[in-house]
Protein backbone atom coordinates (compact mmCIF):
# COMPACT_ATOMS: atom_id res chain seq x y z
CA UNK A 1 0.00 0.00 0.00
CA UNK A 2 1.30 3.47 -0.90
CA UNK A 3 0.72 6.69 1.03
CA UNK A 4 0.37 8.75 -2.16
CA UNK A 5 -1.73 8.25 -5.27
CA UNK A 6 -0.26 5.58 -7.52
CA UNK A 7 -0.34 7.86 -10.55
CA UNK A 8 1.82 10.41 -8.72
CA UNK A 9 4.33 7.76 -7.65
CA UNK A 10 4.43 6.28 -11.15
CA UNK A 11 5.03 9.73 -12.63
CA UNK A 12 7.85 10.58 -10.23
CA UNK A 13 9.50 7.22 -10.78
CA UNK A 14 9.27 7.76 -14.54
CA UNK A 15 11.30 10.98 -14.39
CA UNK A 16 13.95 9.84 -11.91
CA UNK A 17 17.06 8.29 -13.40
CA UNK A 18 18.17 5.80 -10.77
CA UNK A 19 21.93 5.30 -10.93
CA UNK A 20 22.52 4.42 -7.29
CA UNK A 21 23.28 0.77 -6.50
CA UNK A 22 20.47 -0.45 -8.76
CA UNK A 23 21.65 -4.04 -8.35
CA UNK A 24 21.07 -3.84 -4.59
CA UNK A 25 17.65 -2.24 -5.02
CA UNK A 26 16.63 -5.06 -7.32
CA UNK A 27 18.05 -7.64 -4.90
CA UNK A 28 15.98 -6.14 -2.09
CA UNK A 29 12.81 -6.16 -4.16
CA UNK A 30 13.36 -9.73 -5.36
CA UNK A 31 14.06 -11.01 -1.84
CA UNK A 32 11.38 -8.97 -0.04
CA UNK A 33 13.98 -6.96 1.88
CA UNK A 34 12.87 -3.38 2.66
CA UNK A 35 14.74 -0.77 0.62
CA UNK A 36 13.99 2.93 0.94
CA UNK A 37 11.55 4.21 -1.66
CA UNK A 38 13.00 5.86 -4.74
CA UNK A 39 11.33 9.19 -3.91
CA UNK A 40 12.85 9.11 -0.41
CA UNK A 41 16.26 8.28 -1.80
CA UNK A 42 16.20 11.23 -4.20
CA UNK A 43 15.16 13.62 -1.41
CA UNK A 44 17.89 12.41 0.94
CA UNK A 45 20.53 12.75 -1.78
CA UNK A 46 19.71 16.45 -2.02
CA UNK A 47 19.50 16.90 1.74
CA UNK A 48 22.89 15.29 2.31
CA UNK A 49 24.49 17.22 -0.53
CA UNK A 50 23.31 20.46 1.10
CA UNK A 51 24.19 19.52 4.68
CA UNK A 52 27.55 17.85 3.93
CA UNK A 53 27.70 15.77 7.15
CA UNK A 54 31.10 14.46 8.22
CA UNK A 55 29.81 11.78 10.61
CA UNK A 56 26.66 9.73 10.03
CA UNK A 57 24.84 7.23 12.26
CA UNK A 58 22.36 4.78 10.79
CA UNK A 59 20.09 2.63 12.93
CA UNK A 60 18.98 -0.34 10.82
CA UNK A 61 21.42 -1.37 8.07
CA UNK A 62 19.57 -4.22 6.30
CA UNK A 63 21.71 -5.05 3.24
CA UNK A 64 23.67 -1.78 3.46
CA UNK A 65 21.90 0.08 0.64
CA UNK A 66 21.30 3.35 2.49
CA UNK A 67 24.77 3.39 4.07
CA UNK A 68 26.29 3.04 0.61
CA UNK A 69 24.06 5.84 -0.65
CA UNK A 70 25.13 8.12 2.21
CA UNK A 71 28.77 7.31 1.58
CA UNK A 72 28.47 8.01 -2.14
CA UNK A 73 27.00 11.48 -1.67
CA UNK A 74 28.92 12.66 1.40
CA UNK A 75 32.17 10.73 1.83
CA UNK A 76 31.33 10.85 5.56
CA UNK A 77 32.47 8.49 8.28
CA UNK A 78 29.52 6.14 8.73
CA UNK A 79 28.52 3.92 11.62
CA UNK A 80 25.54 1.64 11.01
CA UNK A 81 23.80 -0.74 13.41
CA UNK A 82 22.12 -4.00 12.41
CA UNK A 83 20.64 -6.62 14.74
CA UNK A 84 20.32 -9.45 12.19
CA UNK A 85 23.52 -11.42 11.73
CA UNK A 86 22.40 -12.50 8.25
CA UNK A 87 21.71 -8.93 7.12
CA UNK A 88 24.96 -7.79 8.70
CA UNK A 89 26.98 -10.27 6.67
CA UNK A 90 25.21 -9.26 3.45
CA UNK A 91 25.86 -5.58 4.22
CA UNK A 92 29.54 -6.25 4.92
CA UNK A 93 29.82 -8.07 1.61
CA UNK A 94 28.21 -5.15 -0.20
CA UNK A 95 30.48 -2.62 1.47
CA UNK A 96 33.48 -4.64 0.35
CA UNK A 97 32.06 -5.04 -3.15
CA UNK A 98 31.74 -1.29 -3.60
CA UNK A 99 34.99 -0.48 -1.80
CA UNK A 100 33.44 1.44 1.09
CA UNK A 101 34.93 1.50 4.58
CA UNK A 102 31.75 1.58 6.67
CA UNK A 103 31.66 0.60 10.34
CA UNK A 104 28.83 -1.86 10.96
CA UNK A 105 27.84 -2.98 14.45
CA UNK A 106 26.04 -6.34 14.68
CA UNK A 107 24.03 -5.75 17.85
CA UNK A 108 20.59 -4.80 19.09
CA UNK A 109 20.37 -1.04 18.56
CA UNK A 110 19.28 -0.29 22.13
CA UNK A 111 22.46 -1.92 23.42
CA UNK A 112 24.71 -0.53 20.70
CA UNK A 113 23.60 3.05 21.25
CA UNK A 114 24.70 2.87 24.87
CA UNK A 115 28.23 2.05 23.71
CA UNK A 116 28.58 4.97 21.29
CA UNK A 117 29.97 8.26 22.55
CA UNK A 118 30.99 10.21 19.44
CA UNK A 119 28.96 12.98 17.86
CA UNK A 120 27.05 12.78 14.57
CA UNK A 121 25.85 15.36 12.08
CA UNK A 122 23.19 13.16 10.52
CA UNK A 123 21.22 10.28 12.05
CA UNK A 124 19.01 7.99 9.97
CA UNK A 125 16.54 5.79 11.87
CA UNK A 126 15.01 2.82 10.05
CA UNK A 127 14.74 -0.08 12.49
CA UNK A 128 12.13 -1.43 14.95
CA UNK A 129 9.27 1.06 14.57
CA UNK A 130 8.00 0.52 18.11
CA UNK A 131 11.39 1.66 19.44
CA UNK A 132 11.62 4.91 17.48
CA UNK A 133 11.23 7.10 20.57
CA UNK A 134 14.10 5.33 22.32
CA UNK A 135 16.31 5.59 19.23
CA UNK A 136 15.41 9.25 18.79
CA UNK A 137 16.13 10.21 22.39
CA UNK A 138 19.49 8.42 22.32
CA UNK A 139 20.29 10.08 19.00
CA UNK A 140 19.61 13.52 20.49
CA UNK A 141 22.38 12.90 23.00
CA UNK A 142 24.76 12.06 20.13
CA UNK A 143 23.74 14.89 17.78
CA UNK A 144 26.24 17.60 16.90
CA UNK A 145 25.26 21.26 16.58
CA UNK A 146 23.12 21.78 13.47
CA UNK A 147 22.66 18.01 13.24
CA UNK A 148 19.64 16.36 11.62
CA UNK A 149 17.65 13.26 12.58
CA UNK A 150 15.61 11.55 9.87
CA UNK A 151 13.18 8.69 10.56
CA UNK A 152 11.91 6.56 7.68
CA UNK A 153 8.56 4.76 7.19
CA UNK A 154 6.99 7.19 9.62
CA UNK A 155 3.53 7.05 7.99
CA UNK A 156 3.64 3.26 7.75
CA UNK A 157 1.77 2.60 4.52
CA UNK A 158 -0.71 5.34 5.45
CA UNK A 159 -2.05 3.32 8.39
CA UNK A 160 -0.98 6.11 10.76
CA UNK A 161 -3.60 8.43 9.28
CA UNK A 162 -6.56 6.10 8.81
CA UNK A 163 -7.93 3.56 11.29
CA UNK A 164 -9.96 1.92 8.54
CA UNK A 165 -6.86 0.56 6.81
CA UNK A 166 -4.88 -0.55 9.86
CA UNK A 167 -3.94 -4.23 9.64
CA UNK A 168 -4.67 -6.02 12.92
CA UNK A 169 -1.07 -7.20 13.01
CA UNK A 170 0.11 -3.58 12.93
CA UNK A 171 -2.05 -2.13 15.71
CA UNK A 172 0.78 -1.88 18.27
CA UNK A 173 3.23 -0.43 15.74
CA UNK A 174 0.68 2.14 14.58
CA UNK A 175 -0.14 3.21 18.14
CA UNK A 176 3.55 3.58 18.99
CA UNK A 177 4.31 5.53 15.83
CA UNK A 178 1.39 7.89 16.47
CA UNK A 179 2.68 8.54 19.98
CA UNK A 180 6.14 9.07 18.59
CA UNK A 181 4.96 11.58 15.99
CA UNK A 182 3.06 13.52 18.64
CA UNK A 183 6.17 13.47 20.81
CA UNK A 184 8.69 14.75 18.26
CA UNK A 185 6.38 17.44 16.85
CA UNK A 186 5.80 18.81 20.38
CA UNK A 187 9.44 19.10 21.47
CA UNK A 188 10.26 22.70 22.41
CA UNK A 189 13.93 22.47 21.42
CA UNK A 190 13.39 20.79 18.04
CA UNK A 191 11.64 21.61 14.79
CA UNK A 192 10.18 18.56 13.04
CA UNK A 193 8.66 18.27 9.59
CA UNK A 194 6.65 15.25 8.48
CA UNK A 195 7.18 14.77 4.76
CA UNK A 196 4.70 12.51 2.90
CA UNK A 197 7.07 11.00 0.35
CA UNK A 198 8.01 7.33 0.01
CA UNK A 199 6.54 5.75 3.13
CA UNK A 200 6.78 9.04 5.02
CA UNK A 201 9.83 10.56 6.69
CA UNK A 202 10.32 12.90 9.62
CA UNK A 203 13.10 15.48 9.68
CA UNK A 204 14.12 16.97 13.02
CA UNK A 205 16.72 19.60 13.89
CA UNK A 206 17.43 21.77 16.90
CA UNK A 207 15.50 25.03 17.08
CA UNK A 208 17.69 28.11 16.62
CA UNK A 209 17.75 30.38 19.67
CA UNK A 210 16.48 33.69 18.28
CA UNK A 211 17.14 35.70 21.43
ChimeraX commands (.cxc) that place a marker at each C-alpha (Angstrom):
marker #1 position 0.00,0.00,0.00 radius 0.5
marker #1 position 1.30,3.47,-0.90 radius 0.5
marker #1 position 0.72,6.69,1.03 radius 0.5
marker #1 position 0.37,8.75,-2.16 radius 0.5
marker #1 position -1.73,8.25,-5.27 radius 0.5
marker #1 position -0.26,5.58,-7.52 radius 0.5
marker #1 position -0.34,7.86,-10.55 radius 0.5
marker #1 position 1.82,10.41,-8.72 radius 0.5
marker #1 position 4.33,7.76,-7.65 radius 0.5
marker #1 position 4.43,6.28,-11.15 radius 0.5
marker #1 position 5.03,9.73,-12.63 radius 0.5
marker #1 position 7.85,10.58,-10.23 radius 0.5
marker #1 position 9.50,7.22,-10.78 radius 0.5
marker #1 position 9.27,7.76,-14.54 radius 0.5
marker #1 position 11.30,10.98,-14.39 radius 0.5
marker #1 position 13.95,9.84,-11.91 radius 0.5
marker #1 position 17.06,8.29,-13.40 radius 0.5
marker #1 position 18.17,5.80,-10.77 radius 0.5
marker #1 position 21.93,5.30,-10.93 radius 0.5
marker #1 position 22.52,4.42,-7.29 radius 0.5
marker #1 position 23.28,0.77,-6.50 radius 0.5
marker #1 position 20.47,-0.45,-8.76 radius 0.5
marker #1 position 21.65,-4.04,-8.35 radius 0.5
marker #1 position 21.07,-3.84,-4.59 radius 0.5
marker #1 position 17.65,-2.24,-5.02 radius 0.5
marker #1 position 16.63,-5.06,-7.32 radius 0.5
marker #1 position 18.05,-7.64,-4.90 radius 0.5
marker #1 position 15.98,-6.14,-2.09 radius 0.5
marker #1 position 12.81,-6.16,-4.16 radius 0.5
marker #1 position 13.36,-9.73,-5.36 radius 0.5
marker #1 position 14.06,-11.01,-1.84 radius 0.5
marker #1 position 11.38,-8.97,-0.04 radius 0.5
marker #1 position 13.98,-6.96,1.88 radius 0.5
marker #1 position 12.87,-3.38,2.66 radius 0.5
marker #1 position 14.74,-0.77,0.62 radius 0.5
marker #1 position 13.99,2.93,0.94 radius 0.5
marker #1 position 11.55,4.21,-1.66 radius 0.5
marker #1 position 13.00,5.86,-4.74 radius 0.5
marker #1 position 11.33,9.19,-3.91 radius 0.5
marker #1 position 12.85,9.11,-0.41 radius 0.5
marker #1 position 16.26,8.28,-1.80 radius 0.5
marker #1 position 16.20,11.23,-4.20 radius 0.5
marker #1 position 15.16,13.62,-1.41 radius 0.5
marker #1 position 17.89,12.41,0.94 radius 0.5
marker #1 position 20.53,12.75,-1.78 radius 0.5
marker #1 position 19.71,16.45,-2.02 radius 0.5
marker #1 position 19.50,16.90,1.74 radius 0.5
marker #1 position 22.89,15.29,2.31 radius 0.5
marker #1 position 24.49,17.22,-0.53 radius 0.5
marker #1 position 23.31,20.46,1.10 radius 0.5
marker #1 position 24.19,19.52,4.68 radius 0.5
marker #1 position 27.55,17.85,3.93 radius 0.5
marker #1 position 27.70,15.77,7.15 radius 0.5
marker #1 position 31.10,14.46,8.22 radius 0.5
marker #1 position 29.81,11.78,10.61 radius 0.5
marker #1 position 26.66,9.73,10.03 radius 0.5
marker #1 position 24.84,7.23,12.26 radius 0.5
marker #1 position 22.36,4.78,10.79 radius 0.5
marker #1 position 20.09,2.63,12.93 radius 0.5
marker #1 position 18.98,-0.34,10.82 radius 0.5
marker #1 position 21.42,-1.37,8.07 radius 0.5
marker #1 position 19.57,-4.22,6.30 radius 0.5
marker #1 position 21.71,-5.05,3.24 radius 0.5
marker #1 position 23.67,-1.78,3.46 radius 0.5
marker #1 position 21.90,0.08,0.64 radius 0.5
marker #1 position 21.30,3.35,2.49 radius 0.5
marker #1 position 24.77,3.39,4.07 radius 0.5
marker #1 position 26.29,3.04,0.61 radius 0.5
marker #1 position 24.06,5.84,-0.65 radius 0.5
marker #1 position 25.13,8.12,2.21 radius 0.5
marker #1 position 28.77,7.31,1.58 radius 0.5
marker #1 position 28.47,8.01,-2.14 radius 0.5
marker #1 position 27.00,11.48,-1.67 radius 0.5
marker #1 position 28.92,12.66,1.40 radius 0.5
marker #1 position 32.17,10.73,1.83 radius 0.5
marker #1 position 31.33,10.85,5.56 radius 0.5
marker #1 position 32.47,8.49,8.28 radius 0.5
marker #1 position 29.52,6.14,8.73 radius 0.5
marker #1 position 28.52,3.92,11.62 radius 0.5
marker #1 position 25.54,1.64,11.01 radius 0.5
marker #1 position 23.80,-0.74,13.41 radius 0.5
marker #1 position 22.12,-4.00,12.41 radius 0.5
marker #1 position 20.64,-6.62,14.74 radius 0.5
marker #1 position 20.32,-9.45,12.19 radius 0.5
marker #1 position 23.52,-11.42,11.73 radius 0.5
marker #1 position 22.40,-12.50,8.25 radius 0.5
marker #1 position 21.71,-8.93,7.12 radius 0.5
marker #1 position 24.96,-7.79,8.70 radius 0.5
marker #1 position 26.98,-10.27,6.67 radius 0.5
marker #1 position 25.21,-9.26,3.45 radius 0.5
marker #1 position 25.86,-5.58,4.22 radius 0.5
marker #1 position 29.54,-6.25,4.92 radius 0.5
marker #1 position 29.82,-8.07,1.61 radius 0.5
marker #1 position 28.21,-5.15,-0.20 radius 0.5
marker #1 position 30.48,-2.62,1.47 radius 0.5
marker #1 position 33.48,-4.64,0.35 radius 0.5
marker #1 position 32.06,-5.04,-3.15 radius 0.5
marker #1 position 31.74,-1.29,-3.60 radius 0.5
marker #1 position 34.99,-0.48,-1.80 radius 0.5
marker #1 position 33.44,1.44,1.09 radius 0.5
marker #1 position 34.93,1.50,4.58 radius 0.5
marker #1 position 31.75,1.58,6.67 radius 0.5
marker #1 position 31.66,0.60,10.34 radius 0.5
marker #1 position 28.83,-1.86,10.96 radius 0.5
marker #1 position 27.84,-2.98,14.45 radius 0.5
marker #1 position 26.04,-6.34,14.68 radius 0.5
marker #1 position 24.03,-5.75,17.85 radius 0.5
marker #1 position 20.59,-4.80,19.09 radius 0.5
marker #1 position 20.37,-1.04,18.56 radius 0.5
marker #1 position 19.28,-0.29,22.13 radius 0.5
marker #1 position 22.46,-1.92,23.42 radius 0.5
marker #1 position 24.71,-0.53,20.70 radius 0.5
marker #1 position 23.60,3.05,21.25 radius 0.5
marker #1 position 24.70,2.87,24.87 radius 0.5
marker #1 position 28.23,2.05,23.71 radius 0.5
marker #1 position 28.58,4.97,21.29 radius 0.5
marker #1 position 29.97,8.26,22.55 radius 0.5
marker #1 position 30.99,10.21,19.44 radius 0.5
marker #1 position 28.96,12.98,17.86 radius 0.5
marker #1 position 27.05,12.78,14.57 radius 0.5
marker #1 position 25.85,15.36,12.08 radius 0.5
marker #1 position 23.19,13.16,10.52 radius 0.5
marker #1 position 21.22,10.28,12.05 radius 0.5
marker #1 position 19.01,7.99,9.97 radius 0.5
marker #1 position 16.54,5.79,11.87 radius 0.5
marker #1 position 15.01,2.82,10.05 radius 0.5
marker #1 position 14.74,-0.08,12.49 radius 0.5
marker #1 position 12.13,-1.43,14.95 radius 0.5
marker #1 position 9.27,1.06,14.57 radius 0.5
marker #1 position 8.00,0.52,18.11 radius 0.5
marker #1 position 11.39,1.66,19.44 radius 0.5
marker #1 position 11.62,4.91,17.48 radius 0.5
marker #1 position 11.23,7.10,20.57 radius 0.5
marker #1 position 14.10,5.33,22.32 radius 0.5
marker #1 position 16.31,5.59,19.23 radius 0.5
marker #1 position 15.41,9.25,18.79 radius 0.5
marker #1 position 16.13,10.21,22.39 radius 0.5
marker #1 position 19.49,8.42,22.32 radius 0.5
marker #1 position 20.29,10.08,19.00 radius 0.5
marker #1 position 19.61,13.52,20.49 radius 0.5
marker #1 position 22.38,12.90,23.00 radius 0.5
marker #1 position 24.76,12.06,20.13 radius 0.5
marker #1 position 23.74,14.89,17.78 radius 0.5
marker #1 position 26.24,17.60,16.90 radius 0.5
marker #1 position 25.26,21.26,16.58 radius 0.5
marker #1 position 23.12,21.78,13.47 radius 0.5
marker #1 position 22.66,18.01,13.24 radius 0.5
marker #1 position 19.64,16.36,11.62 radius 0.5
marker #1 position 17.65,13.26,12.58 radius 0.5
marker #1 position 15.61,11.55,9.87 radius 0.5
marker #1 position 13.18,8.69,10.56 radius 0.5
marker #1 position 11.91,6.56,7.68 radius 0.5
marker #1 position 8.56,4.76,7.19 radius 0.5
marker #1 position 6.99,7.19,9.62 radius 0.5
marker #1 position 3.53,7.05,7.99 radius 0.5
marker #1 position 3.64,3.26,7.75 radius 0.5
marker #1 position 1.77,2.60,4.52 radius 0.5
marker #1 position -0.71,5.34,5.45 radius 0.5
marker #1 position -2.05,3.32,8.39 radius 0.5
marker #1 position -0.98,6.11,10.76 radius 0.5
marker #1 position -3.60,8.43,9.28 radius 0.5
marker #1 position -6.56,6.10,8.81 radius 0.5
marker #1 position -7.93,3.56,11.29 radius 0.5
marker #1 position -9.96,1.92,8.54 radius 0.5
marker #1 position -6.86,0.56,6.81 radius 0.5
marker #1 position -4.88,-0.55,9.86 radius 0.5
marker #1 position -3.94,-4.23,9.64 radius 0.5
marker #1 position -4.67,-6.02,12.92 radius 0.5
marker #1 position -1.07,-7.20,13.01 radius 0.5
marker #1 position 0.11,-3.58,12.93 radius 0.5
marker #1 position -2.05,-2.13,15.71 radius 0.5
marker #1 position 0.78,-1.88,18.27 radius 0.5
marker #1 position 3.23,-0.43,15.74 radius 0.5
marker #1 position 0.68,2.14,14.58 radius 0.5
marker #1 position -0.14,3.21,18.14 radius 0.5
marker #1 position 3.55,3.58,18.99 radius 0.5
marker #1 position 4.31,5.53,15.83 radius 0.5
marker #1 position 1.39,7.89,16.47 radius 0.5
marker #1 position 2.68,8.54,19.98 radius 0.5
marker #1 position 6.14,9.07,18.59 radius 0.5
marker #1 position 4.96,11.58,15.99 radius 0.5
marker #1 position 3.06,13.52,18.64 radius 0.5
marker #1 position 6.17,13.47,20.81 radius 0.5
marker #1 position 8.69,14.75,18.26 radius 0.5
marker #1 position 6.38,17.44,16.85 radius 0.5
marker #1 position 5.80,18.81,20.38 radius 0.5
marker #1 position 9.44,19.10,21.47 radius 0.5
marker #1 position 10.26,22.70,22.41 radius 0.5
marker #1 position 13.93,22.47,21.42 radius 0.5
marker #1 position 13.39,20.79,18.04 radius 0.5
marker #1 position 11.64,21.61,14.79 radius 0.5
marker #1 position 10.18,18.56,13.04 radius 0.5
marker #1 position 8.66,18.27,9.59 radius 0.5
marker #1 position 6.65,15.25,8.48 radius 0.5
marker #1 position 7.18,14.77,4.76 radius 0.5
marker #1 position 4.70,12.51,2.90 radius 0.5
marker #1 position 7.07,11.00,0.35 radius 0.5
marker #1 position 8.01,7.33,0.01 radius 0.5
marker #1 position 6.54,5.75,3.13 radius 0.5
marker #1 position 6.78,9.04,5.02 radius 0.5
marker #1 position 9.83,10.56,6.69 radius 0.5
marker #1 position 10.32,12.90,9.62 radius 0.5
marker #1 position 13.10,15.48,9.68 radius 0.5
marker #1 position 14.12,16.97,13.02 radius 0.5
marker #1 position 16.72,19.60,13.89 radius 0.5
marker #1 position 17.43,21.77,16.90 radius 0.5
marker #1 position 15.50,25.03,17.08 radius 0.5
marker #1 position 17.69,28.11,16.62 radius 0.5
marker #1 position 17.75,30.38,19.67 radius 0.5
marker #1 position 16.48,33.69,18.28 radius 0.5
marker #1 position 17.14,35.70,21.43 radius 0.5
marker link #1:1,2 radius 0.2
marker link #1:2,3 radius 0.2
marker link #1:3,4 radius 0.2
marker link #1:4,5 radius 0.2
marker link #1:5,6 radius 0.2
marker link #1:6,7 radius 0.2
marker link #1:7,8 radius 0.2
marker link #1:8,9 radius 0.2
marker link #1:9,10 radius 0.2
marker link #1:10,11 radius 0.2
marker link #1:11,12 radius 0.2
marker link #1:12,13 radius 0.2
marker link #1:13,14 radius 0.2
marker link #1:14,15 radius 0.2
marker link #1:15,16 radius 0.2
marker link #1:16,17 radius 0.2
marker link #1:17,18 radius 0.2
marker link #1:18,19 radius 0.2
marker link #1:19,20 radius 0.2
marker link #1:20,21 radius 0.2
marker link #1:21,22 radius 0.2
marker link #1:22,23 radius 0.2
marker link #1:23,24 radius 0.2
marker link #1:24,25 radius 0.2
marker link #1:25,26 radius 0.2
marker link #1:26,27 radius 0.2
marker link #1:27,28 radius 0.2
marker link #1:28,29 radius 0.2
marker link #1:29,30 radius 0.2
marker link #1:30,31 radius 0.2
marker link #1:31,32 radius 0.2
marker link #1:32,33 radius 0.2
marker link #1:33,34 radius 0.2
marker link #1:34,35 radius 0.2
marker link #1:35,36 radius 0.2
marker link #1:36,37 radius 0.2
marker link #1:37,38 radius 0.2
marker link #1:38,39 radius 0.2
marker link #1:39,40 radius 0.2
marker link #1:40,41 radius 0.2
marker link #1:41,42 radius 0.2
marker link #1:42,43 radius 0.2
marker link #1:43,44 radius 0.2
marker link #1:44,45 radius 0.2
marker link #1:45,46 radius 0.2
marker link #1:46,47 radius 0.2
marker link #1:47,48 radius 0.2
marker link #1:48,49 radius 0.2
marker link #1:49,50 radius 0.2
marker link #1:50,51 radius 0.2
marker link #1:51,52 radius 0.2
marker link #1:52,53 radius 0.2
marker link #1:53,54 radius 0.2
marker link #1:54,55 radius 0.2
marker link #1:55,56 radius 0.2
marker link #1:56,57 radius 0.2
marker link #1:57,58 radius 0.2
marker link #1:58,59 radius 0.2
marker link #1:59,60 radius 0.2
marker link #1:60,61 radius 0.2
marker link #1:61,62 radius 0.2
marker link #1:62,63 radius 0.2
marker link #1:63,64 radius 0.2
marker link #1:64,65 radius 0.2
marker link #1:65,66 radius 0.2
marker link #1:66,67 radius 0.2
marker link #1:67,68 radius 0.2
marker link #1:68,69 radius 0.2
marker link #1:69,70 radius 0.2
marker link #1:70,71 radius 0.2
marker link #1:71,72 radius 0.2
marker link #1:72,73 radius 0.2
marker link #1:73,74 radius 0.2
marker link #1:74,75 radius 0.2
marker link #1:75,76 radius 0.2
marker link #1:76,77 radius 0.2
marker link #1:77,78 radius 0.2
marker link #1:78,79 radius 0.2
marker link #1:79,80 radius 0.2
marker link #1:80,81 radius 0.2
marker link #1:81,82 radius 0.2
marker link #1:82,83 radius 0.2
marker link #1:83,84 radius 0.2
marker link #1:84,85 radius 0.2
marker link #1:85,86 radius 0.2
marker link #1:86,87 radius 0.2
marker link #1:87,88 radius 0.2
marker link #1:88,89 radius 0.2
marker link #1:89,90 radius 0.2
marker link #1:90,91 radius 0.2
marker link #1:91,92 radius 0.2
marker link #1:92,93 radius 0.2
marker link #1:93,94 radius 0.2
marker link #1:94,95 radius 0.2
marker link #1:95,96 radius 0.2
marker link #1:96,97 radius 0.2
marker link #1:97,98 radius 0.2
marker link #1:98,99 radius 0.2
marker link #1:99,100 radius 0.2
marker link #1:100,101 radius 0.2
marker link #1:101,102 radius 0.2
marker link #1:102,103 radius 0.2
marker link #1:103,104 radius 0.2
marker link #1:104,105 radius 0.2
marker link #1:105,106 radius 0.2
marker link #1:106,107 radius 0.2
marker link #1:107,108 radius 0.2
marker link #1:108,109 radius 0.2
marker link #1:109,110 radius 0.2
marker link #1:110,111 radius 0.2
marker link #1:111,112 radius 0.2
marker link #1:112,113 radius 0.2
marker link #1:113,114 radius 0.2
marker link #1:114,115 radius 0.2
marker link #1:115,116 radius 0.2
marker link #1:116,117 radius 0.2
marker link #1:117,118 radius 0.2
marker link #1:118,119 radius 0.2
marker link #1:119,120 radius 0.2
marker link #1:120,121 radius 0.2
marker link #1:121,122 radius 0.2
marker link #1:122,123 radius 0.2
marker link #1:123,124 radius 0.2
marker link #1:124,125 radius 0.2
marker link #1:125,126 radius 0.2
marker link #1:126,127 radius 0.2
marker link #1:127,128 radius 0.2
marker link #1:128,129 radius 0.2
marker link #1:129,130 radius 0.2
marker link #1:130,131 radius 0.2
marker link #1:131,132 radius 0.2
marker link #1:132,133 radius 0.2
marker link #1:133,134 radius 0.2
marker link #1:134,135 radius 0.2
marker link #1:135,136 radius 0.2
marker link #1:136,137 radius 0.2
marker link #1:137,138 radius 0.2
marker link #1:138,139 radius 0.2
marker link #1:139,140 radius 0.2
marker link #1:140,141 radius 0.2
marker link #1:141,142 radius 0.2
marker link #1:142,143 radius 0.2
marker link #1:143,144 radius 0.2
marker link #1:144,145 radius 0.2
marker link #1:145,146 radius 0.2
marker link #1:146,147 radius 0.2
marker link #1:147,148 radius 0.2
marker link #1:148,149 radius 0.2
marker link #1:149,150 radius 0.2
marker link #1:150,151 radius 0.2
marker link #1:151,152 radius 0.2
marker link #1:152,153 radius 0.2
marker link #1:153,154 radius 0.2
marker link #1:154,155 radius 0.2
marker link #1:155,156 radius 0.2
marker link #1:156,157 radius 0.2
marker link #1:157,158 radius 0.2
marker link #1:158,159 radius 0.2
marker link #1:159,160 radius 0.2
marker link #1:160,161 radius 0.2
marker link #1:161,162 radius 0.2
marker link #1:162,163 radius 0.2
marker link #1:163,164 radius 0.2
marker link #1:164,165 radius 0.2
marker link #1:165,166 radius 0.2
marker link #1:166,167 radius 0.2
marker link #1:167,168 radius 0.2
marker link #1:168,169 radius 0.2
marker link #1:169,170 radius 0.2
marker link #1:170,171 radius 0.2
marker link #1:171,172 radius 0.2
marker link #1:172,173 radius 0.2
marker link #1:173,174 radius 0.2
marker link #1:174,175 radius 0.2
marker link #1:175,176 radius 0.2
marker link #1:176,177 radius 0.2
marker link #1:177,178 radius 0.2
marker link #1:178,179 radius 0.2
marker link #1:179,180 radius 0.2
marker link #1:180,181 radius 0.2
marker link #1:181,182 radius 0.2
marker link #1:182,183 radius 0.2
marker link #1:183,184 radius 0.2
marker link #1:184,185 radius 0.2
marker link #1:185,186 radius 0.2
marker link #1:186,187 radius 0.2
marker link #1:187,188 radius 0.2
marker link #1:188,189 radius 0.2
marker link #1:189,190 radius 0.2
marker link #1:190,191 radius 0.2
marker link #1:191,192 radius 0.2
marker link #1:192,193 radius 0.2
marker link #1:193,194 radius 0.2
marker link #1:194,195 radius 0.2
marker link #1:195,196 radius 0.2
marker link #1:196,197 radius 0.2
marker link #1:197,198 radius 0.2
marker link #1:198,199 radius 0.2
marker link #1:199,200 radius 0.2
marker link #1:200,201 radius 0.2
marker link #1:201,202 radius 0.2
marker link #1:202,203 radius 0.2
marker link #1:203,204 radius 0.2
marker link #1:204,205 radius 0.2
marker link #1:205,206 radius 0.2
marker link #1:206,207 radius 0.2
marker link #1:207,208 radius 0.2
marker link #1:208,209 radius 0.2
marker link #1:209,210 radius 0.2
marker link #1:210,211 radius 0.2
view
